Amino acid sequence: MNPEPLVSIIMAVKDTAPYLHDCIDSIIAQTYQNWELIAVNDHSTDATPDILDAFAKADSRIRVFHSDTPKLIPTLQYGYREVKGTLINRMDSDDKMPDYKIQVLVDEWHKYGKGHVIAGGTEHFVDEGEVGDGFLRYERWLNEVAKTSTHYQQIYKECVIPSHCWLIHKEDFDAVGAFNPIVYPEDYDLCFRMYRHGLKVMGINVILHHWRDRSNRISRTWEEYKDNRYFDLKMRFFYEIDRDYSRPLVLWGAGRNGKDMAKILQSYQDTFHWVSNNSKQIGKDIYEVRMQSFEAIPTIENPQILIVVSSPDGKKEILEHLQKWTKKPVEDYWFFA
């Protein structure tokens, strides 16, 4: 394959005029120069269209379009129809790239070729104040996942590849459905589709993206992202990809997360053992399921175990028990929180 394939960068843009110059300047500054930017304006009401047009006039690699349907995914779909490149990347219009980003992604992709996704690390920043603690915790976790290439082992916890931190061949992207369907969060849905299709994710321990934290970012404000546990999305793919009905199912955790998960399991008309560390709950019937002690797990033959305990100390204790009891690979239990 051409050692310098054309990389198509798809970027949906909506009312990000204050950040757009920094964003596009960071793309123009890439050491890897064989790229095209497909910038699609999503019905902006600020100076965004004028800024995009000025950049397009100055650099023929930048092409500007205007989405015919509002909202993020239709705008990405519109842009994807216009790509000419072999390798695909996505960019957010309020963020910035380090100048080596595309070069590192392309070099790494060449080591493996089609059938692989290259994913790296991310780093948050703000213009004023401090990055929120939640985003910093997520950042640290994402970077550890990228460093250890444990994307699919960790996929039920949270979205394992940020929307801007991957590179994929167009044929592979088409095979997993590209920017279809219209399901939010779109980056998490894409990760599951990569998993379902069997693409291999190769993580690299490199910061590839500078991710802006601001009070009005859509992950804070959109209704679609409000309940960021995404249990419905996770369970849909769990039943499609990983559920083995020949094996008993165990739900570990009886707090808010556990109760919400139990309702979802019942909506799939699945039966399950429900266990807890809380002695006050043992023996009680909740949603017509008798709560058992977690110590009952070793008596259950070959279970699949869903863990919805969110406390870091609780997770550590649970993992110690599981490794002692089951002596099974990580695929036998999944952390959902």
JOQUI-V193587 format. One record per backbone hydrogen bond with DSSP energy under -0.5 kcal/mol. NH is the residue of the N-H (numbers start at 1). CO is the residue of the C=O. E is the energy in kcal/mol with one decimal. If there is no record, write none. Layout:
[[NH CO E] [NH CO E]]
This chain:
[[5 2 -0.7] [7 34 -2.0] [8 6 -0.6] [8 87 -3.0] [9 7 -0.6] [9 36 -3.1] [10 8 -0.6] [10 89 -2.5] [11 9 -0.5] [11 38 -2.7] [12 91 -0.5] [13 40 -2.8] [19 16 -1.7] [20 16 -1.3] [21 17 -0.6] [23 19 -2.1] [24 20 -2.7] [25 21 -2.6] [26 22 -1.7] [27 23 -1.1] [28 24 -2.7] [29 25 -1.8] [30 27 -1.7] [31 99 -2.7] [33 31 -0.6] [35 33 -1.8] [36 7 -2.5] [37 61 -2.4] [38 9 -3.2] [38 36 -0.6] [39 37 -0.9] [39 63 -2.5] [40 11 -2.8] [40 38 -0.6] [41 39 -0.6] [41 65 -3.0] [42 13 -3.4] [43 41 -0.9] [51 47 -2.1] [52 48 -2.6] [53 49 -2.4] [54 50 -2.1] [55 51 -2.0] [56 52 -2.4] [57 53 -2.1] [58 54 -1.3] [59 55 -1.6] [62 59 -1.9] [63 37 -2.9] [63 61 -0.6] [65 39 -2.5] [67 41 -2.3] [75 71 -1.4] [76 72 -2.3] [77 73 -2.8] [78 74 -2.1] [79 75 -2.0] [80 76 -2.5] [81 77 -1.5] [82 79 -1.6] [83 80 -1.2] [86 6 -1.9] [87 6 -1.8] [88 168 -3.2] [89 8 -2.5] [91 10 -2.4] [93 12 -0.7] [95 92 -1.6] [96 210 -2.2] [101 98 -2.1] [104 100 -2.6] [105 101 -2.3] [106 102 -2.7] [107 103 -2.7] [108 104 -2.3] [109 105 -2.5] [110 106 -2.3] [111 107 -0.7] [111 108 -0.9] [112 108 -0.6] [112 109 -1.5] [113 109 -3.2] [116 113 -0.9] [117 200 -2.9] [118 167 -2.1] [119 117 -0.5] [119 202 -2.1] [120 165 -1.5] [121 206 -3.2] [123 209 -2.0] [125 211 -2.0] [136 132 -1.9] [137 133 -2.5] [138 134 -2.1] [139 135 -2.5] [140 136 -2.4] [141 137 -2.1] [142 138 -2.9] [143 139 -2.5] [144 140 -1.7] [145 141 -2.4] [146 142 -2.6] [147 143 -2.2] [148 144 -2.1] [149 145 -1.1] [150 145 -1.5] [154 150 -1.5] [157 154 -2.0] [158 154 -0.9] [165 162 -1.7] [167 118 -1.5] [168 88 -1.6] [169 116 -0.5] [170 86 -3.0] [173 169 -2.5] [174 170 -2.8] [175 171 -1.9] [176 172 -1.4] [177 174 -1.3] [178 173 -2.8] [180 177 -2.5] [183 181 -1.8] [189 185 -2.2] [190 186 -1.9] [191 187 -1.8] [192 188 -2.0] [193 189 -1.9] [194 190 -2.3] [195 191 -2.2] [196 192 -2.9] [197 193 -1.9] [198 194 -0.9] [198 195 -0.8] [199 194 -1.9] [200 115 -2.5] [202 117 -3.3] [202 200 -0.6] [203 201 -0.7] [204 119 -2.0] [206 204 -2.0] [208 121 -2.9] [208 206 -0.7] [209 121 -0.6] [210 96 -2.9] [211 123 -3.0] [211 209 -0.6] [212 210 -0.6] [213 125 -2.9] [214 212 -0.6] [217 214 -1.7] [220 217 -2.2] [221 217 -1.2] [222 218 -2.5] [225 222 -1.1] [226 223 -1.5] [228 226 -1.2] [230 227 -1.4] [234 230 -2.4] [235 231 -2.9] [236 232 -2.0] [237 233 -1.8] [238 234 -2.4] [239 235 -2.5] [240 236 -1.2] [241 237 -2.9] [242 237 -0.6] [242 238 -1.5] [243 238 -2.4] [245 243 -0.6] [247 244 -2.0] [248 301 -0.6] [250 304 -2.9] [251 273 -3.4] [252 250 -0.5] [252 306 -3.1] [253 251 -0.6] [253 275 -2.5] [259 255 -2.7] [260 256 -2.4] [261 257 -2.5] [262 258 -2.5] [263 259 -1.8] [264 260 -1.6] [265 261 -2.6] [266 262 -2.3] [267 263 -1.6] [268 264 -1.0] [268 265 -0.7] [269 266 -1.6] [270 265 -1.9] [273 249 -3.0] [274 290 -0.6] [275 251 -2.9] [275 273 -0.5] [276 292 -1.8] [279 277 -0.8] [281 278 -1.8] [282 278 -0.8] [283 291 -2.9] [284 281 -2.0] [286 284 -0.6] [286 289 -2.6] [289 286 -1.4] [291 284 -3.3] [292 274 -2.9] [294 276 -1.6] [296 293 -2.2] [297 294 -1.7] [299 296 -1.6] [300 297 -2.0] [301 299 -0.6] [303 300 -0.6] [304 248 -2.7] [305 332 -2.0] [306 250 -3.2] [307 305 -0.5] [307 334 -2.9] [308 252 -2.7] [308 306 -0.5] [310 308 -0.5] [315 311 -2.7] [316 312 -2.1] [317 313 -2.2] [318 314 -2.5] [319 315 -2.7] [320 316 -1.9] [321 317 -2.1] [322 318 -2.8] [323 319 -2.5] [324 320 -1.4] [325 321 -2.8] [326 322 -2.5] [327 322 -0.9] [332 329 -2.1] [333 330 -1.7] [334 305 -2.5] [336 307 -3.5] [336 334 -0.6]]
